[in-house]
Amino acid sequence: LLLLSLGLGTIITMTSSHWLLAWAGLEMNTLAIIPIISKQHHPRATEAATKYFLTQATASALILLSSSMNAWKTGQWDISQLSTPEATIMLTLALAMKLGLAPMHFWVPEVLQGSTLPTAMIISTWQKLAPTSLLLLTINSLNPTTLITLGLLSTLLGGWLGLNQTQTRKIMAFSSIAHMGWLFTALTINPNIALITLTIYLLLTTTMFFMFMMTTSKTLIDLGTAPTLAPTLLPLSMLTLMSLGGIPPLTGFMPKWLILMELTPTLPTISCLLA
């Protein structure tokens, strides 16, 4: 029932053209995932559920406030009719908080570390769809400078902070932060490249989490001992991790290459920092 509500909330948000309906879908989504996170009855799980609820509730309140401000100024509740500068900035920050972009990224590693592997997979993949659909619907109204700044900051922080991690869920959390940064950057260039980036991220992250679940790997040491259980899983997991890191000629390199190709002629400094 909770998974059904989770799916329904996302579908409502993705298919709606009215701000209140989109907000209701996001709220349904959040309220469905909270019991899933806290079902372990462990203090860490309860803490993760509380942190997730507080950040998502704050972001939802900001979305409702920005849509109300826009409706007050324009008389329109249509998602595509976002034209007020204050509402645009507020919506961008709210969606960045929902997706876990820097500097609103602090909840992501903590929530994923306090969740089970299947729950962490849902948070890292399915929960990204609804906010991203709102970004795609409002992309023509959003400020490109804000998007690129948030994207660059997330990519750099996600890459640096993930370097000294040994917990697999925290590594995936920082990978998520970095990839959402690439997604925000891609949105300023071409929404089609952003969709490719999101699709490849979702496929690779789901694959990686399934490998962790099959071997019950919670740390890199566990992953190193996995060949005794399944000899083929270690090379596959290494290839998937390298693909997530964007190593050529693997699949994960393609969206990063497309983004850098588009960025280099206009913003060479940004593309250099991203590379």
C-alpha positions in Angstrom: 0.0 0.0 0.0 2.8 2.4 0.9 4.7 1.6 -2.4 1.4 2.2 -4.3 1.0 5.6 -2.6 4.7 6.3 -3.4 4.1 5.5 -7.1 0.8 7.4 -7.3 2.2 10.5 -5.7 5.0 10.7 -8.2 2.6 10.0 -11.2 0.2 12.8 -9.9 3.1 15.3 -9.8 4.5 14.3 -13.2 1.2 14.5 -15.0 -0.3 17.6 -13.3 -0.4 21.1 -14.7 -1.8 22.8 -11.6 0.5 23.8 -8.7 -1.7 22.5 -5.9 -2.1 19.1 -7.6 1.7 18.8 -8.1 2.2 19.8 -4.4 -0.3 17.2 -3.2 1.5 14.5 -5.2 4.9 15.5 -3.6 3.3 15.4 -0.1 1.7 12.0 -0.8 5.2 10.8 -1.9 6.9 12.1 1.2 4.3 10.7 3.6 4.5 7.3 2.0 8.3 7.0 2.2 8.5 8.0 6.0 7.1 4.7 7.3 9.3 2.8 4.9 12.4 4.5 6.2 11.5 4.0 9.9 10.1 0.4 9.7 13.4 -1.0 11.2 12.4 0.4 14.7 16.0 1.4 15.2 17.2 4.9 16.5 19.3 5.5 13.4 16.2 4.7 11.2 14.0 7.0 13.2 16.6 9.7 13.0 16.9 9.3 9.2 13.1 9.4 8.8 12.9 12.6 11.0 15.7 14.3 8.9 14.0 13.3 5.7 10.6 14.5 6.8 11.9 17.9 8.0 13.9 18.7 4.8 11.1 17.5 2.5 8.4 19.3 4.4 10.5 22.5 4.3 11.0 22.1 0.5 7.2 21.4 0.0 6.3 24.5 2.0 8.7 26.6 -0.2 7.1 25.2 -3.3 3.6 26.1 -2.0 4.8 29.6 -1.0 6.4 30.2 -4.4 3.4 29.0 -6.3 1.1 31.1 -4.1 3.3 34.2 -4.7 3.2 33.6 -8.4 -0.6 33.1 -8.4 -1.0 36.3 -6.4 1.0 38.3 -8.9 -0.2 36.7 -12.2 -3.5 35.1 -11.3 -2.3 31.8 -12.7 -1.9 28.4 -11.0 -0.6 26.8 -14.2 2.9 25.3 -13.7 4.2 26.6 -17.0 3.1 30.2 -16.1 5.9 30.8 -13.6 7.1 34.4 -14.2 7.7 36.1 -10.8 11.5 36.3 -10.1 11.1 35.8 -6.3 8.9 32.7 -6.9 11.4 31.3 -9.5 14.3 31.6 -7.1 12.3 30.1 -4.2 11.1 27.2 -6.4 14.7 26.5 -7.6 16.0 26.3 -4.0 13.0 24.1 -2.9 13.6 21.6 -5.8 17.4 21.6 -5.1 16.6 20.8 -1.5 14.3 17.9 -2.5 16.9 16.5 -4.9 19.7 17.0 -2.4 21.9 19.5 -4.2 24.6 21.5 -2.4 24.4 23.5 -0.2 21.2 21.8 0.9 22.7 18.3 0.6 23.4 17.5 4.3 20.4 15.3 4.7 21.3 12.9 1.9 24.2 10.9 3.4 22.6 10.7 6.8 19.2 9.5 5.5 20.7 6.9 3.2 23.1 5.6 5.9 20.1 5.2 8.3 18.0 3.3 5.8 18.1 -0.2 4.5 19.6 -0.8 1.1 16.2 -1.2 -0.7 14.9 2.0 0.9 18.2 3.8 0.0 17.7 2.7 -3.6 14.1 4.1 -3.7 15.3 7.5 -2.2 18.2 7.6 -4.7 16.2 6.8 -7.8 12.3 6.9 -7.7 12.2 10.0 -5.3 14.2 12.0 -7.9 11.5 11.7 -10.6 8.8 14.0 -9.3 11.1 17.1 -8.5 12.9 16.6 -11.9 9.6 16.6 -13.8 8.7 19.9 -12.1 12.2 21.3 -13.2 11.5 20.2 -16.8 8.1 21.8 -16.8 9.4 25.1 -15.5 12.8 25.1 -17.2 12.0 28.1 -19.4 11.2 30.3 -16.4 14.2 29.3 -14.2 17.4 31.4 -13.9 20.3 29.6 -15.7 23.0 31.3 -13.5 21.4 29.9 -10.3 21.1 26.4 -11.9 24.7 26.4 -13.1 26.0 27.7 -9.7 24.0 25.0 -7.8 25.1 22.3 -10.3 28.8 23.2 -10.1 28.8 23.3 -6.3 27.0 20.0 -6.1 29.3 18.3 -8.6 32.5 19.5 -6.8 31.3 18.8 -3.3 29.8 15.4 -4.2 33.1 14.3 -5.8 35.3 15.6 -3.0 33.3 14.4 0.0 32.8 11.0 -1.5 36.6 10.3 -1.7 37.2 9.3 1.9 34.0 7.2 2.4 34.0 3.5 3.2 30.3 3.0 3.7 28.6 1.9 0.4 25.4 3.9 1.1 27.3 7.1 1.8 29.3 6.6 -1.4 26.1 6.3 -3.3 24.7 9.4 -1.5 27.6 11.6 -2.6 27.4 10.0 -6.1 23.7 11.1 -6.1 24.7 14.7 -5.0 27.3 14.9 -7.8 24.9 13.5 -10.5 22.1 15.9 -9.5 24.7 18.7 -10.0 25.4 17.4 -13.6 21.6 17.2 -14.1 21.1 20.9 -13.1 24.0 21.9 -15.4 22.5 19.9 -18.3 19.1 21.6 -17.8 20.6 25.0 -18.6 22.0 23.6 -21.9 19.4 21.2 -23.3 16.5 19.3 -21.5 17.1 16.3 -23.8 20.7 15.9 -22.5 19.3 16.3 -18.9 16.9 13.4 -19.6 19.7 11.2 -20.9 21.8 12.1 -17.8 18.9 11.2 -15.5 18.1 7.9 -17.3 21.7 6.7 -17.2 22.0 7.7 -13.5 18.9 5.9 -12.6 19.9 2.7 -14.4 23.5 2.6 -13.0 22.4 3.5 -9.5 19.7 0.8 -9.5 22.2 -1.8 -10.8 24.7 -0.8 -8.1 22.1 -1.1 -5.3 21.0 -4.5 -6.5 24.6 -5.7 -6.4 24.9 -4.4 -2.8 21.7 -6.2 -1.9 22.7 -9.5 -3.5 26.0 -9.5 -1.6 24.7 -7.6 1.5 27.7 -5.2 1.2 27.4 -2.3 3.6 31.1 -1.3 3.4 33.9 -1.5 0.8 35.5 -4.4 2.8 32.2 -6.4 2.4 32.3 -5.7 -1.3 35.9 -6.9 -1.5 34.9 -10.3 0.1 31.9 -10.7 -2.3 33.8 -12.8 -4.9 33.6 -15.8 -2.6 29.7 -15.6 -2.8 29.4 -14.6 -6.4 32.6 -14.4 -8.5 31.1 -12.5 -11.4 29.7 -9.7 -9.2 33.0 -8.0 -8.3 34.1 -7.2 -11.9 30.5 -6.1 -12.7 30.3 -3.9 -9.7 33.7 -2.3 -10.5 32.5 -1.6 -14.1 29.3 -0.1 -12.8 31.1 2.1 -10.3 33.6 3.3 -13.0 30.6 4.0 -15.3 29.0 6.1 -12.5 32.3 7.9 -12.2 32.2 8.8 -15.9 35.2 6.8 -17.0 35.4 6.4 -20.8 34.4 4.4 -22.8 31.7 3.3 -20.3 28.0 4.4 -20.6 28.3 6.9 -17.7 30.8 8.9 -19.7 28.4 9.8 -22.5 26.1 12.4 -20.7 29.1 14.1 -19.1 30.9 14.3 -22.4 27.7 15.8 -24.1 27.4 18.4 -21.3 31.1 19.3 -21.5 30.9 19.5 -25.3 27.9 22.0 -25.1 29.4 24.0 -22.2 33.0 24.5 -23.5 32.2 27.0 -26.3 30.2 29.3 -24.0 31.5 28.7 -20.5 35.0 27.1 -20.7 35.8 27.8 -17.0 32.7 26.0 -15.8 33.4 23.0 -18.1 37.0 22.9 -16.9 35.9 22.8 -13.2 33.3 20.1 -14.0 35.9 18.0 -15.8 
